[in-house]
């Protein structure tokens, strides 16, 4: 934490620190009840394994359930979250896995370190003006040929403030980005999108859910 951090980082961290236990109880494992999305994560894991043995970072890992699922699929994975209380919860829930405190805007990793990045519903807290920084970081830390799976609930690039999620007073904001917006930012950062899936709302939500699979070109030095 430092004074140069964007405000949205500080408010999002404080919000998830406040609601971490209740969040984990309410959302024990989202992928467990979504077979189509589980299949997309499984396909991502297969692509990463086929490319090599470089690790995968689950960015915005929360309680660590997606991290554990990727581990079970044979991926060398670790979780990163900006909330220390979420990271502590993930470590208790999945004691055999690695979890670290960090942010997508400034990853504490050397260049060309990762074989893959999973960002599952974590960019929803990133304002559009900060997406270039996030995806430039993705590009920096991915090995050539590495994949990024970015999932988010969609909208017309609008914003919603959640004053009291789960009864906790917070400053949490959601940014409902459109698939075109995320695709454009990924492409500009040097991560062309190879596939996109748009899932219609179900009984658990009112918004479409998008999954974008991007890849850093193999021919980059």
LUMLOMI-862399 format. One line per field, with one value per residue (C-alpha): x, y, z; residue number from 1. Coordinates in steps of 0.1 Angstrom, whole numbers. Example, Ala and Ser with C-alpha at 12.3 -4.5 7.8 and 13.67 -1.06 7.14 Angstrom:
2
px <- 123 | 137
py <- -45 | -11
pz <- 78 | 71
n <- 1 | 2
***
This chain:
221
px <- 0 | 13 | 2 | 6 | -21 | -52 | -82 | -101 | -74 | -76 | -114 | -117 | -91 | -109 | -143 | -132 | -113 | -146 | -168 | -144 | -159 | -195 | -185 | -169 | -200 | -223 | -202 | -185 | -175 | -193 | -179 | -194 | -229 | -220 | -210 | -205 | -181 | -163 | -158 | -142 | -118 | -110 | -102 | -80 | -61 | -56 | -42 | -18 | -6 | 0 | 22 | 47 | 52 | 53 | 29 | -5 | -16 | -53 | -56 | -83 | -85 | -108 | -112 | -92 | -118 | -108 | -71 | -79 | -99 | -70 | -46 | -68 | -67 | -29 | -19 | 9 | -11 | -10 | -35 | -32 | -57 | -54 | -73 | -51 | -82 | -92 | -57 | -57 | -91 | -78 | -47 | -69 | -94 | -67 | -36 | -16 | -17 | 2 | -16 | -1 | -13 | -9 | -27 | -33 | -20 | 15 | 23 | 53 | 66 | 95 | 87 | 78 | 72 | 37 | 22 | -13 | -34 | -69 | -88 | -123 | -147 | -119 | -117 | -153 | -137 | -113 | -124 | -120 | -92 | -71 | -77 | -47 | -24 | -39 | -36 | -1 | 9 | -7 | 14 | 46 | 44 | 31 | 56 | 53 | 24 | 9 | -29 | -51 | -87 | -107 | -143 | -167 | -204 | -212 | -229 | -228 | -197 | -217 | -210 | -228 | -218 | -225 | -228 | -235 | -229 | -237 | -245 | -210 | -206 | -180 | -169 | -171 | -178 | -187 | -179 | -199 | -176 | -188 | -170 | -160 | -143 | -123 | -114 | -101 | -80 | -65 | -57 | -41 | -19 | -6 | -30 | -53 | -85 | -87 | -121 | -151 | -181 | -212 | -236 | -271 | -283 | -296 | -315 | -285 | -279 | -294 | -264 | -246 | -213 | -185 | -153 | -125 | -95 | -64 | -29 | 4 | 20 | 46 | 70 | 76 | 111
py <- 0 | 34 | 70 | 65 | 38 | 47 | 54 | 24 | 1 | 14 | 14 | -21 | -35 | -19 | -32 | -68 | -68 | -57 | -83 | -112 | -138 | -131 | -131 | -165 | -179 | -165 | -176 | -209 | -219 | -201 | -225 | -255 | -246 | -233 | -263 | -241 | -218 | -247 | -261 | -228 | -228 | -264 | -255 | -226 | -251 | -275 | -247 | -236 | -271 | -277 | -246 | -254 | -255 | -218 | -209 | -194 | -164 | -163 | -125 | -114 | -149 | -140 | -171 | -192 | -216 | -210 | -213 | -247 | -258 | -249 | -268 | -298 | -296 | -300 | -263 | -249 | -220 | -194 | -168 | -130 | -107 | -71 | -79 | -93 | -107 | -125 | -139 | -151 | -168 | -185 | -198 | -213 | -228 | -242 | -247 | -266 | -237 | -203 | -170 | -135 | -100 | -79 | -58 | -62 | -26 | -34 | -71 | -81 | -104 | -103 | -100 | -132 | -152 | -166 | -192 | -180 | -154 | -161 | -129 | -142 | -114 | -92 | -65 | -55 | -32 | -15 | 18 | 19 | 45 | 20 | -10 | -1 | -3 | -37 | -53 | -38 | -56 | -88 | -85 | -78 | -108 | -134 | -156 | -154 | -177 | -174 | -171 | -148 | -157 | -126 | -131 | -103 | -94 | -71 | -38 | -6 | 6 | 19 | 20 | 10 | 19 | -8 | 11 | -18 | -52 | -80 | -54 | -38 | -1 | 1 | 22 | -6 | 2 | -22 | -12 | -31 | -31 | -42 | -71 | -47 | -24 | -52 | -67 | -33 | -28 | -63 | -59 | -25 | -40 | -67 | -95 | -103 | -121 | -156 | -165 | -150 | -165 | -146 | -164 | -151 | -143 | -172 | -174 | -162 | -129 | -103 | -96 | -114 | -130 | -128 | -149 | -136 | -158 | -137 | -148 | -131 | -137 | -164 | -144 | -117 | -115
pz <- 0 | -9 | -16 | -53 | -55 | -74 | -52 | -66 | -53 | -18 | -16 | -32 | -8 | 22 | 10 | 6 | 38 | 55 | 39 | 33 | 57 | 46 | 9 | 13 | 30 | 3 | -27 | -17 | -52 | -81 | -108 | -90 | -101 | -136 | -159 | -191 | -173 | -157 | -192 | -203 | -173 | -181 | -217 | -205 | -182 | -212 | -233 | -206 | -200 | -237 | -239 | -211 | -174 | -165 | -137 | -138 | -117 | -106 | -102 | -79 | -65 | -35 | -13 | -38 | -52 | -88 | -79 | -63 | -94 | -117 | -94 | -96 | -134 | -133 | -136 | -115 | -101 | -74 | -63 | -60 | -43 | -31 | 1 | 29 | 46 | 14 | 11 | 47 | 41 | 9 | 28 | 55 | 30 | 7 | 28 | 2 | -23 | -26 | -22 | -22 | -16 | -48 | -74 | -111 | -118 | -104 | -104 | -83 | -110 | -135 | -172 | -191 | -160 | -164 | -188 | -181 | -162 | -150 | -141 | -133 | -124 | -110 | -136 | -127 | -100 | -125 | -140 | -178 | -176 | -156 | -179 | -201 | -171 | -161 | -195 | -201 | -169 | -182 | -214 | -194 | -172 | -197 | -216 | -254 | -263 | -228 | -224 | -204 | -195 | -186 | -173 | -163 | -161 | -190 | -195 | -215 | -197 | -168 | -131 | -99 | -63 | -37 | -4 | 19 | 4 | 29 | 54 | 55 | 47 | 19 | -10 | -35 | -72 | -100 | -136 | -161 | -192 | -226 | -244 | -271 | -245 | -229 | -263 | -275 | -245 | -246 | -283 | -278 | -250 | -274 | -263 | -293 | -284 | -298 | -285 | -268 | -251 | -240 | -216 | -211 | -176 | -155 | -122 | -103 | -121 | -144 | -166 | -194 | -184 | -209 | -211 | -234 | -242 | -252 | -261 | -262 | -297 | -297 | -319 | -293 | -279
n <- 1 | 2 | 3 | 4 | 5 | 6 | 7 | 8 | 9 | 10 | 11 | 12 | 13 | 14 | 15 | 16 | 17 | 18 | 19 | 20 | 21 | 22 | 23 | 24 | 25 | 26 | 27 | 28 | 29 | 30 | 31 | 32 | 33 | 34 | 35 | 36 | 37 | 38 | 39 | 40 | 41 | 42 | 43 | 44 | 45 | 46 | 47 | 48 | 49 | 50 | 51 | 52 | 53 | 54 | 55 | 56 | 57 | 58 | 59 | 60 | 61 | 62 | 63 | 64 | 65 | 66 | 67 | 68 | 69 | 70 | 71 | 72 | 73 | 74 | 75 | 76 | 77 | 78 | 79 | 80 | 81 | 82 | 83 | 84 | 85 | 86 | 87 | 88 | 89 | 90 | 91 | 92 | 93 | 94 | 95 | 96 | 97 | 98 | 99 | 100 | 101 | 102 | 103 | 104 | 105 | 106 | 107 | 108 | 109 | 110 | 111 | 112 | 113 | 114 | 115 | 116 | 117 | 118 | 119 | 120 | 121 | 122 | 123 | 124 | 125 | 126 | 127 | 128 | 129 | 130 | 131 | 132 | 133 | 134 | 135 | 136 | 137 | 138 | 139 | 140 | 141 | 142 | 143 | 144 | 145 | 146 | 147 | 148 | 149 | 150 | 151 | 152 | 153 | 154 | 155 | 156 | 157 | 158 | 159 | 160 | 161 | 162 | 163 | 164 | 165 | 166 | 167 | 168 | 169 | 170 | 171 | 172 | 173 | 174 | 175 | 176 | 177 | 178 | 179 | 180 | 181 | 182 | 183 | 184 | 185 | 186 | 187 | 188 | 189 | 190 | 191 | 192 | 193 | 194 | 195 | 196 | 197 | 198 | 199 | 200 | 201 | 202 | 203 | 204 | 205 | 206 | 207 | 208 | 209 | 210 | 211 | 212 | 213 | 214 | 215 | 216 | 217 | 218 | 219 | 220 | 221
***
